[in-house]
Amino acid sequence: MISFSVIIPTHNRNNFLRRAIKSSLSQKKMPFEILIIDDCDNLETKTIVKKFDNKYKYVSIKYLKNEKKNNALISRNIGVIKAKGNFVAFLDDDDFWHKNYLFDAHVIIKKKKKDIIIYNTFDFFNKKEIKKNKKIPLVFKIDDYLHYNPGVVCSNVIIKKKTFLDLEGYDLKLSGGADKDLFIKGVLSKKNYFISNKRYVYLQNHPEQWSKKLKLILLQKILFFKKYFKYYLNLKNFLKFIKMILKLMLVIVNKK
């Protein structure tokens, strides 16, 4: 039997969090449970989760605490360890899903026997500014992931719990590339994956996002380079990496 545990790491984004939880509860295929992992020690967050749990008796909604502040990766790892479903679906607290998201994933898992499913996404500031993100390549090639992220982010990743644990979860050193790193590890370990053309994931764009912190992005790209160094030994890939780093450094300098 296929069961989904929804894992939502959160950090002081209560207005967004309400929407994320409602999105999980509005699924055509209901999750087995929803785990909210708070790393901000926000009393209002705990109250919000409790109210949802009291109102929706047909699904377990749990509040968990992460003592490491500002670390969504640890929260996700904790969530998977605590999860009782055999598949986990990650959702950032500021994003949400189409109502068919988990139902479609259930069909894919049942028919195709996949360990990892990645969905295409929308990007939006508000309801009037929704745009399609670039399509994720259907067939994995490591070169597509060395310099940029083709679109593998937390909120569009569904993975078998056993597979996640086999891969040792999220790499805590790669806070800026951990989602694509998890996917790369899975593919290189011969796990079965599926990229869906369906856009069932909505990514909220706002000023507080990690992706707006250019210095941290620069550091993370260097750490990713170090981890996957052997794939950069190709001269073309190495030169492309240097060009990307120089371009990013120039942007950082010009912003000062």
C-alpha positions in Angstrom: 0.0 0.0 0.0 1.3 3.5 -0.9 1.1 6.1 1.8 2.4 9.7 1.7 3.9 11.6 4.6 4.0 15.4 3.8 7.0 17.1 5.3 6.9 20.9 5.7 9.9 22.6 7.3 8.9 26.1 8.5 10.6 29.2 9.9 8.4 32.1 11.0 6.2 32.2 7.8 2.8 31.6 9.4 0.7 33.2 6.7 2.4 31.1 4.0 2.3 28.0 6.3 -1.5 28.1 6.6 -1.7 27.9 2.8 0.8 25.1 2.5 -1.1 23.0 5.1 -4.4 23.7 3.3 -2.8 22.6 0.1 -1.8 19.3 1.6 -5.3 18.8 3.0 -7.0 19.6 -0.3 -5.4 16.7 -2.1 -7.5 14.3 -4.1 -5.3 11.6 -2.7 -5.1 12.4 1.0 -1.7 12.1 2.7 -1.3 9.6 5.6 0.1 12.4 7.7 1.5 15.9 7.6 4.6 16.7 9.6 5.5 20.4 10.3 9.0 20.8 11.6 9.6 24.2 13.2 13.1 25.6 13.6 12.1 29.0 14.9 10.4 28.2 18.2 7.4 30.2 17.2 4.4 29.8 19.5 2.0 30.9 16.8 3.3 28.2 14.5 2.6 25.6 17.1 -0.9 27.0 17.7 -1.7 27.0 14.0 -0.7 23.3 13.6 -2.8 22.4 16.7 -5.9 24.1 15.3 -5.5 22.2 12.0 -5.0 19.0 13.8 -8.1 19.6 16.0 -10.2 20.5 12.9 -9.1 17.7 10.5 -9.5 14.4 12.3 -9.1 12.2 9.3 -5.4 12.9 8.8 -2.6 13.2 11.4 -1.1 16.7 11.6 2.0 16.8 13.8 4.2 19.6 15.1 7.9 18.8 15.6 10.7 20.9 16.9 14.1 21.3 15.3 16.7 22.9 17.7 18.9 24.0 14.8 17.5 27.4 13.7 17.5 28.4 10.0 18.2 24.9 8.8 15.5 23.4 6.6 17.7 20.5 5.6 17.9 19.2 9.2 14.2 19.7 9.5 13.6 17.6 6.4 15.9 14.9 7.6 14.1 14.8 10.9 10.8 14.7 9.2 11.7 11.6 7.1 13.0 9.8 10.2 9.7 10.4 12.0 7.5 9.8 8.9 5.3 6.7 9.0 4.4 6.8 5.3 6.4 4.8 2.8 6.8 7.8 0.5 7.6 11.4 1.6 6.5 14.5 -0.2 8.5 17.6 0.7 6.7 21.0 0.7 8.4 24.3 1.6 6.2 26.5 3.8 5.9 29.2 1.2 4.8 26.9 -1.7 1.7 24.9 -2.5 0.4 22.1 -4.7 -2.4 21.5 -7.2 -5.1 19.2 -5.8 -4.1 16.4 -8.1 -0.4 16.3 -7.0 -0.4 13.3 -4.7 -3.0 11.4 -6.7 -0.9 11.7 -9.9 2.2 10.6 -8.0 0.2 7.6 -6.5 -0.7 6.5 -10.1 2.9 6.8 -11.3 4.3 4.9 -8.3 1.8 2.1 -8.7 2.1 1.7 -12.5 5.8 2.5 -13.0 7.3 1.4 -9.7 9.4 4.6 -9.3 11.5 5.6 -6.2 11.8 9.3 -7.0 9.3 11.5 -8.8 10.0 15.1 -9.8 7.3 17.5 -11.1 7.6 20.6 -13.2 6.6 23.9 -11.6 5.1 27.4 -11.8 6.8 30.5 -10.3 4.7 33.3 -9.0 4.7 36.6 -7.1 0.9 36.7 -6.9 -2.1 35.3 -8.7 -1.7 37.8 -11.5 2.0 37.0 -12.1 2.2 33.2 -12.6 4.7 32.0 -15.1 5.9 28.6 -16.2 9.5 27.6 -15.2 11.7 25.9 -17.7 10.9 22.2 -18.3 13.2 19.8 -16.4 15.0 17.4 -18.8 13.1 14.1 -18.9 16.4 12.1 -19.1 19.0 12.7 -16.5 22.5 13.9 -17.7 24.9 15.0 -15.0 26.1 17.9 -17.2 22.7 19.5 -16.9 23.1 19.8 -13.1 26.8 20.8 -12.7 26.3 24.6 -13.2 22.7 25.3 -12.5 19.6 23.6 -11.2 17.2 22.6 -14.0 14.3 22.7 -11.5 14.7 20.1 -8.8 13.6 21.9 -5.7 12.2 20.8 -2.3 8.5 21.2 -3.1 8.4 19.1 -6.3 10.3 16.1 -4.9 8.5 12.9 -3.9 10.7 10.0 -2.8 10.4 6.6 -1.2 11.4 6.8 2.5 13.7 3.8 2.2 15.4 5.4 -0.8 15.9 8.6 1.1 17.5 6.8 4.0 19.6 4.7 1.7 21.0 7.9 0.2 21.7 9.2 3.7 19.2 12.1 3.3 20.1 15.7 2.5 23.7 16.7 2.6 23.8 19.4 5.3 26.9 21.1 3.7 25.0 21.8 0.4 22.3 24.2 1.7 22.0 25.8 -1.8 22.1 22.7 -3.9 20.8 19.9 -1.6 17.7 19.1 -3.6 19.5 18.5 -6.9 22.2 16.7 -5.0 19.7 14.3 -3.5 18.3 13.6 -7.0 21.8 13.2 -8.5 22.7 10.7 -5.7 19.6 8.8 -6.4 20.2 8.5 -10.1 23.9 7.6 -9.7 22.8 4.9 -7.2 20.5 3.4 -9.9 17.3 4.4 -8.2 14.2 4.5 -10.5 13.1 8.1 -11.2 10.4 9.8 -13.2 10.2 13.4 -14.4 6.6 14.5 -14.9 5.7 17.1 -17.5 2.7 18.1 -15.4 3.0 21.4 -13.5 1.4 20.7 -10.2 3.7 22.7 -8.0 3.6 26.5 -7.3 6.8 28.1 -6.1 6.3 31.4 -4.2 8.7 34.2 -5.2 9.4 36.7 -2.5 12.3 38.9 -1.2 13.2 36.7 1.8 14.2 33.7 -0.3 17.5 32.0 0.1 18.1 32.3 -3.7 18.4 36.1 -3.3 21.6 35.7 -1.1 24.3 35.9 -3.7 27.3 35.4 -1.5 25.8 32.2 0.0 25.1 31.0 -3.6 28.7 31.6 -4.6 29.9 29.5 -1.6 27.5 26.7 -2.3 28.5 26.5 -6.0 32.1 26.1 -4.9 31.1 23.3 -2.4 29.1 21.6 -5.1 32.1 21.8 -7.4 34.2 20.2 -4.7 31.8 17.3 -4.2 31.4 16.5 -7.9 34.9 17.5 -8.9 35.5 14.5 -11.2 32.6 15.6 -13.4 34.3 19.0 -14.0 37.5 17.4 -15.3 36.0 17.8 -18.7 37.6 21.0 -20.0 34.2 22.3 -21.3 32.6 21.8 -18.0 35.5 23.3 -16.1 35.6 26.5 -18.2 31.8 26.8 -17.9 32.1 26.6 -14.2 34.8 29.3 -14.1 32.7 31.6 -16.3 29.7 31.1 -14.0 31.7 31.9 -10.9 33.3 35.0 -12.4 29.9 36.2 -13.6 28.4 35.7 -10.1 31.3 37.5 -8.4 30.9 40.4 -10.8 27.2 40.7 -9.8 28.1 40.7 -6.2 30.7 43.4 -6.6 28.4 45.6 -8.6 25.7 45.3 -5.8 28.0 46.8 -3.2 
